[in-house]
């Protein structure tokens, strides 16, 4: 698998098959990452969602009460004073409920944009360790992922703002959602930062947008099928905070599979387009062996595409 992923572009079926193989081979490491990152996130999301539900119910009740009071005061001679009283009492409570809803939505958005990426990058690093035949170290993967938090936050803000603006026009949002879809892997596996990460991701998708879209769609289909099973389990589990947390956590299991699949596609594209190889491979290629010099490996750490050159050999 290692030689293939670094030397030629994989087809869809190869990518998907490799995703299942790598994910299953590293299931224990993935679960460890989930326990450290995604379990706390699941708890936070469950709490925030429950608060958002309560805020929505409060807003609905306030609006209904306001309508009833307005209807009742309209039949009184002191309708003006009554209306002022209603506005003073109900709208202050309504404003507070709206602020709570907005705060919870921003917290939820922050979790998706800043905390989830840490887990995704940690999984990507585990996959890279496996592909490069290194000892799997979840601790190292998590440590390196957490150390990238400042870059994740800065790049996440840029990405989030641009995506919101893009989806206002719909079509650009859909395009850049795929084109910039590898920015986390550019941060975690290639050391890119800010706009450079988005640009690097776009270069990996350039000329292959539909192929990338189709593969990511296949990964999403698999994840949705798993989530359907988890949803069925959730239905038969007694309702409560614990069941909500369990469901959120199980959904992250599907997300972890998608992350592993995207990591493989990223590694393959980066090797084919930019000629990126593991350091050990490059060193070996530069050192002559017993049978003569090894085949050279072209690439650049700056991330510029390389041109493949064919060498003519004397027969």
Secondary structure as a PSIPRED ss2 file (coil, helix, strand):
# PSIPRED VFORMAT (PSIPRED V4.0)

   1 X C   1.000  0.000  0.000
   2 X H   0.000  1.000  0.000
   3 X H   0.000  1.000  0.000
   4 X H   0.000  1.000  0.000
   5 X H   0.000  1.000  0.000
   6 X H   0.000  1.000  0.000
   7 X H   0.000  1.000  0.000
   8 X C   1.000  0.000  0.000
   9 X C   1.000  0.000  0.000
  10 X C   1.000  0.000  0.000
  11 X C   1.000  0.000  0.000
  12 X H   0.000  1.000  0.000
  13 X H   0.000  1.000  0.000
  14 X H   0.000  1.000  0.000
  15 X H   0.000  1.000  0.000
  16 X H   0.000  1.000  0.000
  17 X H   0.000  1.000  0.000
  18 X H   0.000  1.000  0.000
  19 X H   0.000  1.000  0.000
  20 X H   0.000  1.000  0.000
  21 X H   0.000  1.000  0.000
  22 X H   0.000  1.000  0.000
  23 X H   0.000  1.000  0.000
  24 X H   0.000  1.000  0.000
  25 X H   0.000  1.000  0.000
  26 X C   1.000  0.000  0.000
  27 X H   0.000  1.000  0.000
  28 X H   0.000  1.000  0.000
  29 X H   0.000  1.000  0.000
  30 X H   0.000  1.000  0.000
  31 X H   0.000  1.000  0.000
  32 X H   0.000  1.000  0.000
  33 X H   0.000  1.000  0.000
  34 X H   0.000  1.000  0.000
  35 X H   0.000  1.000  0.000
  36 X H   0.000  1.000  0.000
  37 X H   0.000  1.000  0.000
  38 X H   0.000  1.000  0.000
  39 X H   0.000  1.000  0.000
  40 X H   0.000  1.000  0.000
  41 X H   0.000  1.000  0.000
  42 X H   0.000  1.000  0.000
  43 X H   0.000  1.000  0.000
  44 X H   0.000  1.000  0.000
  45 X H   0.000  1.000  0.000
  46 X H   0.000  1.000  0.000
  47 X H   0.000  1.000  0.000
  48 X H   0.000  1.000  0.000
  49 X H   0.000  1.000  0.000
  50 X H   0.000  1.000  0.000
  51 X H   0.000  1.000  0.000
  52 X H   0.000  1.000  0.000
  53 X H   0.000  1.000  0.000
  54 X H   0.000  1.000  0.000
  55 X H   0.000  1.000  0.000
  56 X H   0.000  1.000  0.000
  57 X H   0.000  1.000  0.000
  58 X H   0.000  1.000  0.000
  59 X H   0.000  1.000  0.000
  60 X H   0.000  1.000  0.000
  61 X H   0.000  1.000  0.000
  62 X H   0.000  1.000  0.000
  63 X H   0.000  1.000  0.000
  64 X H   0.000  1.000  0.000
  65 X H   0.000  1.000  0.000
  66 X H   0.000  1.000  0.000
  67 X H   0.000  1.000  0.000
  68 X H   0.000  1.000  0.000
  69 X H   0.000  1.000  0.000
  70 X H   0.000  1.000  0.000
  71 X H   0.000  1.000  0.000
  72 X H   0.000  1.000  0.000
  73 X H   0.000  1.000  0.000
  74 X C   1.000  0.000  0.000
  75 X C   1.000  0.000  0.000
  76 X C   1.000  0.000  0.000
  77 X C   1.000  0.000  0.000
  78 X C   1.000  0.000  0.000
  79 X H   0.000  1.000  0.000
  80 X H   0.000  1.000  0.000
  81 X H   0.000  1.000  0.000
  82 X H   0.000  1.000  0.000
  83 X H   0.000  1.000  0.000
  84 X H   0.000  1.000  0.000
  85 X H   0.000  1.000  0.000
  86 X H   0.000  1.000  0.000
  87 X H   0.000  1.000  0.000
  88 X H   0.000  1.000  0.000
  89 X H   0.000  1.000  0.000
  90 X H   0.000  1.000  0.000
  91 X H   0.000  1.000  0.000
  92 X H   0.000  1.000  0.000
  93 X H   0.000  1.000  0.000
  94 X H   0.000  1.000  0.000
  95 X H   0.000  1.000  0.000
  96 X H   0.000  1.000  0.000
  97 X H   0.000  1.000  0.000
  98 X H   0.000  1.000  0.000
  99 X H   0.000  1.000  0.000
 100 X H   0.000  1.000  0.000
 101 X H   0.000  1.000  0.000
 102 X H   0.000  1.000  0.000
 103 X H   0.000  1.000  0.000
 104 X H   0.000  1.000  0.000
 105 X H   0.000  1.000  0.000
 106 X H   0.000  1.000  0.000
 107 X H   0.000  1.000  0.000
 108 X H   0.000  1.000  0.000
 109 X H   0.000  1.000  0.000
 110 X H   0.000  1.000  0.000
 111 X H   0.000  1.000  0.000
 112 X H   0.000  1.000  0.000
 113 X H   0.000  1.000  0.000
 114 X H   0.000  1.000  0.000
 115 X H   0.000  1.000  0.000
 116 X H   0.000  1.000  0.000
 117 X H   0.000  1.000  0.000
 118 X H   0.000  1.000  0.000
 119 X H   0.000  1.000  0.000
 120 X H   0.000  1.000  0.000
 121 X H   0.000  1.000  0.000
 122 X H   0.000  1.000  0.000
 123 X H   0.000  1.000  0.000
 124 X H   0.000  1.000  0.000
 125 X H   0.000  1.000  0.000
 126 X H   0.000  1.000  0.000
 127 X H   0.000  1.000  0.000
 128 X H   0.000  1.000  0.000
 129 X H   0.000  1.000  0.000
 130 X H   0.000  1.000  0.000
 131 X H   0.000  1.000  0.000
 132 X C   1.000  0.000  0.000
 133 X C   1.000  0.000  0.000
 134 X C   1.000  0.000  0.000
 135 X C   1.000  0.000  0.000
 136 X C   1.000  0.000  0.000
 137 X C   1.000  0.000  0.000
 138 X H   0.000  1.000  0.000
 139 X H   0.000  1.000  0.000
 140 X H   0.000  1.000  0.000
 141 X H   0.000  1.000  0.000
 142 X H   0.000  1.000  0.000
 143 X H   0.000  1.000  0.000
 144 X H   0.000  1.000  0.000
 145 X H   0.000  1.000  0.000
 146 X H   0.000  1.000  0.000
 147 X H   0.000  1.000  0.000
 148 X C   1.000  0.000  0.000
 149 X H   0.000  1.000  0.000
 150 X H   0.000  1.000  0.000
 151 X H   0.000  1.000  0.000
 152 X H   0.000  1.000  0.000
 153 X H   0.000  1.000  0.000
 154 X H   0.000  1.000  0.000
 155 X H   0.000  1.000  0.000
 156 X H   0.000  1.000  0.000
 157 X H   0.000  1.000  0.000
 158 X H   0.000  1.000  0.000
 159 X H   0.000  1.000  0.000
 160 X H   0.000  1.000  0.000
 161 X H   0.000  1.000  0.000
 162 X H   0.000  1.000  0.000
 163 X H   0.000  1.000  0.000
 164 X H   0.000  1.000  0.000
 165 X H   0.000  1.000  0.000
 166 X H   0.000  1.000  0.000
 167 X H   0.000  1.000  0.000
 168 X H   0.000  1.000  0.000
 169 X C   1.000  0.000  0.000
 170 X C   1.000  0.000  0.000
 171 X H   0.000  1.000  0.000
 172 X H   0.000  1.000  0.000
 173 X H   0.000  1.000  0.000
 174 X H   0.000  1.000  0.000
 175 X H   0.000  1.000  0.000
 176 X H   0.000  1.000  0.000
 177 X H   0.000  1.000  0.000
 178 X H   0.000  1.000  0.000
 179 X H   0.000  1.000  0.000
 180 X C   1.000  0.000  0.000
 181 X C   1.000  0.000  0.000
 182 X C   1.000  0.000  0.000
 183 X H   0.000  1.000  0.000
 184 X H   0.000  1.000  0.000
 185 X H   0.000  1.000  0.000
 186 X H   0.000  1.000  0.000
 187 X H   0.000  1.000  0.000
 188 X H   0.000  1.000  0.000
 189 X H   0.000  1.000  0.000
 190 X H   0.000  1.000  0.000
 191 X C   1.000  0.000  0.000
 192 X C   1.000  0.000  0.000
 193 X C   1.000  0.000  0.000
 194 X C   1.000  0.000  0.000
 195 X H   0.000  1.000  0.000
 196 X H   0.000  1.000  0.000
 197 X H   0.000  1.000  0.000
 198 X H   0.000  1.000  0.000
 199 X H   0.000  1.000  0.000
 200 X H   0.000  1.000  0.000
 201 X H   0.000  1.000  0.000
 202 X H   0.000  1.000  0.000
 203 X H   0.000  1.000  0.000
 204 X H   0.000  1.000  0.000
 205 X H   0.000  1.000  0.000
 206 X C   1.000  0.000  0.000
 207 X C   1.000  0.000  0.000
 208 X C   1.000  0.000  0.000
 209 X H   0.000  1.000  0.000
 210 X H   0.000  1.000  0.000
 211 X H   0.000  1.000  0.000
 212 X H   0.000  1.000  0.000
 213 X H   0.000  1.000  0.000
 214 X H   0.000  1.000  0.000
 215 X H   0.000  1.000  0.000
 216 X H   0.000  1.000  0.000
 217 X H   0.000  1.000  0.000
 218 X H   0.000  1.000  0.000
 219 X H   0.000  1.000  0.000
 220 X H   0.000  1.000  0.000
 221 X H   0.000  1.000  0.000
 222 X H   0.000  1.000  0.000
 223 X H   0.000  1.000  0.000
 224 X H   0.000  1.000  0.000
 225 X H   0.000  1.000  0.000
 226 X H   0.000  1.000  0.000
 227 X H   0.000  1.000  0.000
 228 X H   0.000  1.000  0.000
 229 X H   0.000  1.000  0.000
 230 X H   0.000  1.000  0.000
 231 X H   0.000  1.000  0.000
 232 X H   0.000  1.000  0.000
 233 X H   0.000  1.000  0.000
 234 X H   0.000  1.000  0.000
 235 X H   0.000  1.000  0.000
 236 X H   0.000  1.000  0.000
 237 X C   1.000  0.000  0.000
 238 X C   1.000  0.000  0.000
 239 X C   1.000  0.000  0.000
 240 X C   1.000  0.000  0.000
 241 X H   0.000  1.000  0.000
 242 X H   0.000  1.000  0.000
 243 X H   0.000  1.000  0.000
 244 X H   0.000  1.000  0.000
 245 X H   0.000  1.000  0.000
 246 X H   0.000  1.000  0.000
 247 X H   0.000  1.000  0.000
 248 X H   0.000  1.000  0.000
 249 X H   0.000  1.000  0.000
 250 X H   0.000  1.000  0.000
 251 X H   0.000  1.000  0.000
 252 X H   0.000  1.000  0.000
 253 X H   0.000  1.000  0.000
 254 X H   0.000  1.000  0.000
 255 X H   0.000  1.000  0.000
 256 X H   0.000  1.000  0.000
 257 X H   0.000  1.000  0.000
 258 X H   0.000  1.000  0.000
 259 X H   0.000  1.000  0.000
 260 X H   0.000  1.000  0.000
 261 X H   0.000  1.000  0.000
 262 X H   0.000  1.000  0.000
 263 X H   0.000  1.000  0.000
 264 X H   0.000  1.000  0.000
 265 X H   0.000  1.000  0.000
 266 X H   0.000  1.000  0.000
 267 X H   0.000  1.000  0.000
 268 X H   0.000  1.000  0.000
 269 X H   0.000  1.000  0.000
 270 X H   0.000  1.000  0.000
 271 X H   0.000  1.000  0.000
 272 X H   0.000  1.000  0.000
 273 X H   0.000  1.000  0.000
 274 X H   0.000  1.000  0.000
 275 X C   1.000  0.000  0.000
 276 X C   1.000  0.000  0.000
 277 X C   1.000  0.000  0.000
 278 X C   1.000  0.000  0.000
 279 X H   0.000  1.000  0.000
 280 X H   0.000  1.000  0.000
 281 X H   0.000  1.000  0.000
 282 X H   0.000  1.000  0.000
 283 X H   0.000  1.000  0.000
 284 X H   0.000  1.000  0.000
 285 X H   0.000  1.000  0.000
 286 X H   0.000  1.000  0.000
 287 X C   1.000  0.000  0.000
 288 X E   0.000  0.000  1.000
 289 X E   0.000  0.000  1.000
 290 X C   1.000  0.000  0.000
 291 X C   1.000  0.000  0.000
 292 X E   0.000  0.000  1.000
 293 X E   0.000  0.000  1.000
 294 X C   1.000  0.000  0.000
 295 X C   1.000  0.000  0.000
 296 X C   1.000  0.000  0.000
 297 X C   1.000  0.000  0.000
 298 X C   1.000  0.000  0.000
 299 X C   1.000  0.000  0.000
 300 X C   1.000  0.000  0.000
 301 X C   1.000  0.000  0.000
 302 X C   1.000  0.000  0.000
 303 X C   1.000  0.000  0.000
 304 X C   1.000  0.000  0.000
 305 X C   1.000  0.000  0.000
 306 X C   1.000  0.000  0.000
 307 X C   1.000  0.000  0.000
 308 X C   1.000  0.000  0.000
 309 X C   1.000  0.000  0.000
 310 X C   1.000  0.000  0.000
 311 X C   1.000  0.000  0.000
 312 X C   1.000  0.000  0.000
 313 X C   1.000  0.000  0.000
 314 X C   1.000  0.000  0.000
 315 X C   1.000  0.000  0.000
